[in-house]
Amino acid sequence: MKALLLVSELEDYTISFASGVAQHLDVVLAVPRRRYAHLAASFDPAVDLHLLDWPRHRSLSNPWFLYQLTRLIRHEQPNLIHLLSNSTLWLNFAVPFWRPIPLVTTVHDVETHPGDSDTRTLPGWAPELMVKQSGHLVVHGEGLKRMVLDRYAKSPDCVHVLSHPSILRYAELARRQKMAPRGADGTIRVLLFGRIFAYKGLEHLVRAEAMLKDALPNLRVTVAGRGDNPAIFLPLMGDADRYDIRNRFIEDAEVAQLFLDTDIVVLPYTEASQSGVLNLAAAFGKPVIVTDVGELRDTVEPNGLGMVVPPGDAKELAAAIRTLADNGELRNRFGANALDWAKGPNSPERVGGQAAAVYREVVGSC
């Protein structure tokens, strides 16, 4: 059986997912050269990687690209096409030419996150139309499945739940380069990583830090990633000198070092579906503090990955940080659970096997 996977972004997710599926069946992956060329070595060799001159949304060359992509699909003759995201405008116009090949689309976010300026550049009808044109959908949790069923006219049998696989490549990079964590000096380091948009809850982390100014003087907070400028919260900080703010794109080696050095990864999101950062933290064996939004509680609690607090509650967030800061044994236990989960039930190979089973079910039903 052969599956052809298509996606224009989501590099970390795509590397984990495609490499995992390729352990179970033939995988052809078509992605933009400009985003993936430097990452080619990160894929499992079993992935048949095609780096395409994939235009941006506003480019006039999109019709020619769709023609070339359709030729590739007809040449490969896959049993199934899987769009790893529904956030590509122009592919909507090519889907009718791919029939009768079954089409599966992953919906990472049923609703756009507040403040997510990246996603809002896409017209709202584009992801909606892709969902409607897809015979089957994949989501990352049962709660998201219920949301999709409420919103779209899909049969429950056509909406499949697959976990977001662990993101292992940064931990593997750290091992290859023999990177070491910062030496213990009594400091408790907390990390907020990723795109810093409104829904990431940075304000609540800042308020929590201020509450811990006297109770936890050895606390240090790192905020790393592009997006909104964290300096807008300077007046709310308990001690600005406790912050390491890196408001920019973070290169791979720096990502690895950040996760090696941190003691706790915080995800104080006010809204979310799931989180790639959670899957990255697990690969480093780091305990997490997450808010009860989207699929985060249902991922963290059953697997013993960390603590869950209410969204928007800085006091509870501060209490959780204090609990983990004061209890190294608890941090170590959560961290060990996270590493076991990342390498076991949520490994790319295990999730890839589940995806392969979904593909066989979809093809068998057509």
N, C-alpha and C positions, 0 to 999 in steps of 0.2 A: 504494500500500500504506500502511496506517495501523497504527502500533504505539501501544498505550496502556501507559505506564510508571507504576508505582506504587512509592512508597517513603515511609517515615515519618521517616527521619533522613538521615545521610550527605550533608549539603548540598553540600560541595565536589565530591565524586565525582559527585553527581547533576547539578550544573550543567554540569560538563565533559562527562559522558556524553550527557545529553539534548541539549545544544546540538550536539554532534558528530553524533549520529544524525539530528537534524533537517535536516542538510545533504543528506541522502540520501533521506528519505521523510517522510511525515506523522507527526508525533509529538504525542500528547496526554499530558501529564504531570499526574498527580493527587498532590498532596502536602499536608501539614498547613499551614494558614494560619499558625499560631503560630510555625512554624519557618522558613517560606519567604517570608512577605509582604515582609519587608525586603530580600529577595534577588531579587525579581522582575526587577529591571532587569539582573541578572547573566546571565540566560538569553538565548540567541540569540532574536531576535524570531520566528523560525520555529517555536519551541516553543509549542504551545497549552497554556498553563499554567492549571490549575484549582486554586485554593487552597480546600481543604476544611476544614470544622470537624471535624477528625480527632481523636477522643477519645484520651485516654491509656489504657493497658492496663486500669486498674482502674475505668474509668468505666462506669456502667450504661447510657450512651447508645450503646455500641458496636453493639448489634443494629440500632438505627435508622440508624446510620452505614453499616453494611453494606448495608442496604436501599437507601439513597440512592446509595451507590457502585455497586451493581449496576444501578440505574436509569441512572446515567451511562454505564456500560459498554454497556448495551443501546442507549442513544441514540447513542453514538459508533460502534458496530458496528466495532470494530477487527479487523484480521486476526489480531492476536496481542497477548497481554498479557505484559508483562515486569515481574516483581517485582525491583526492583534490590537487594533484600536479603531473606533468609529469616528476619529477626528481628522479625516482626510476628505477634503471637499471634492476633488476631481474624480476620485475613484467611483463616486456615485454614478457618473455618466458611463463608466465602462462595464459596470456590473451586468447589464442586460446582454452584453456580448460574451459573457463567460458562461452563460447557461448552456447545458443543464448541469454543470458542475455544482455540487452543493456548496453553499456559502455559509460560513460561520464567522461571526464578528464578536470580539470581546468588547464589552462595555465596562470600562474601568470606573467611570463616574456617571451615575444616572442624572445627577444634577451638577451644574457647574459650581465649583467652589467660590465662595465670596472672595473678591479681590484677585482672582486668578486671571490676570491680564493676558497670559499666554493663550489660554483656551478661548477667551472672549474675542480674539482676532478672527475666529472662524464663525461664519454666519450660522445662526442657531438652527436653521433648517438642515444643514449638511449632516451632522451626526444623527439627527432624527431620521432623515431619509435613508441613511445607511442601515439603521436598525430595522426599518420597515422592509428594506429589500433583502434582508438576511433571513434565511430559513431557520437558522439556529443562532442562539446567543450564548456567550460565556460571561459569567460574572464571578466575583471573588468572595461570595458569601451568601448565606441563605437570606439574610436581611435585604441584600441587594437584589436577590431574585424576586422577593416579594414586591419590591419597588418597581422592578421592570414589569412584572405581571400586572400591577395596578395601572401602569402608565401605557403599556403597549398591548395590542391584541395578539398575544402570543400564547400558545399552549404551554402549560408547565413542562411538558415533555420536550419542548424545544428550547428551554432555558437551562443551561448546565452550570453547575458550580465547580470551579477549579481554583484552588488557592493560588495566590501570588507566590511564586517560588522564591526561595532564599536567594539573595544576591551574594555570590561567593567570590566574585572576581577581585574585589579589593583585598579581602583576607588572603587570597592566593597570591596577589601581588606583594603583600607584606611578607609572606613566607619566602617567596622567590628572592626578594631583595634583602632578606634577613633584617627587616626593620624591627626595632625594639620599642616597647612603650617607654614613656618618660619614667624616670626613677621615682619611687615613692618618697614623698616629702611631707606627708601629712595633709596635703591639699585634696579636697574633693572637687573633681571636675565634672561639670554637667555640660552636655552638648545638645544644642538645637541645630539640626542640619537640614539643608534642602532649600527649596525655593521659599523665600521669606515673603509670603503674601498674607493678607489679613486673616485667613482661616487657620494659619499655623499657630496662632495664639501667643505670639511673642510678648504682647502686652501683659498677659497673665503670668508668664514666666518672670518678667521684670518685676511685677508687683510681688511675686513670691520671693524673689531674691531680696527685695527691700524688707520684707517681713523677717527674713533670716539674717539681717545685717549683724545683729548682736549675738543671736543664738548660734550661728554657724559662721564664724569669722574666717574659717579656712575654705570657704566656698569660692569657686571660680566658675564663671559661665562663659562658654564659647558659643557664639552665634555665627554659623558659617553657611553661606550660600547667597546667590544673587536674588534680587527682588527689592522689596520695599527697604528703605533706609532705616535700620534700627535706631539711629541717632534721634529719631523723633520721640523716643521714649526716655531720653536722657533725664528729663525732670522727674521721672518715676523711679529711677534707679536708686537703690540704697547706697551703693558705692560704685561709681562708674569705673574705678580702677580695677574692679573685680571682673571686668568684661574683656573678652577677646573677640572683637567683631571683625569678621571677614566678609564684607558685603560685595561679593564677586563670585564668578565661576571658580570652583575649586577643582584643581587638577587631581588626577587619580592618586598619585603618590601622597599628596597632601590629605586627600580623603582617608586613605589608609592610616596615616599617622594620627589624624584626629580621632579616629575610632580606637586605635591602639591606646591613646593617651587618656581617653575619657573613662570616668567611673560609672556614669549614669547617662543614658540617652533619654531625653524628654521629648514627648510629642503632645504638647498642650493644645491640640487642635480644637477649634470651636465647631468645625464641621469637617467630615472626611468620609471617604468610602472605605479605603484600606490605606496601606502605607508601604512604599518601597523602603523608606528609612528603617522601619521596623525589621524588614527582611535583611537589610544590610547590617543593622546592629546585632541581630541574632548570629550572623556569620562570624562576628568577632567575640561572641559570648558575652555581650553586654546586657545588663539589666535595663529595663525600660520603665518609664512612667508615662502612661497614655491616658487620654480622656475617653469617656464612654460615648464615643461617636462612631457611626458606621460599623465596620466589622472589628474594630480594635479590641473591645472587651472580649468578644467571642474568640479572638485569636490569642490574646494575652493570658486570660485567666485559666482556660482549660490546659494550657501548655506550661503554665508556671513561669512566664517570661518576665514578670514584673508586677507593678501596681497599677490600679485603675482609679482615676479620680473624676469627679463631675466636670464637664466642660465649663470654662469661664469662672471657675472657683479657685482663685489664687491662694486662698487660705488652705484648702485641701491639698493643692499642689505643693505648697510650702511644707505642709506636714509630711507629705510623702517623700519629698527630698530629704527632709530631716531624718525620717525613719531609715532610709537607705544609707544616708551619710553616716549615721551612728551605728550601723549594723553591717559590718563587713561580711559576716557569715551569710546574712540574707542576700546581700549583693552577689556573693559567690554562688549561692544556690540558684538564684534566678539566672545568672550568667551561664552556669553549667546546663541548666534546662534549655536555655536558648540555643546553645551550641548543639546539643543533642537534637533539638527540633530542626535546626537548620540543616544538619547533615543527615537526618533521618526522615521523618514524616513529611517535612516540607522541602526536601532537597529537590533540585531541578530534575533529577532522574525519576524520583517518585511522582512528582507532579506531572512530569512528561508521560509517565505510564498511564496516569489517569486521563490525560488529554488524548492519548492514543486510543484508549477505550471509548471515549466520547466520539472520536472521529469514526471509529468502526461502527458505532451505533448509528451515527448520522448517515453514513454511506449505506448501511444496511437497510435504513428506513426509506431510502429514495427509490 
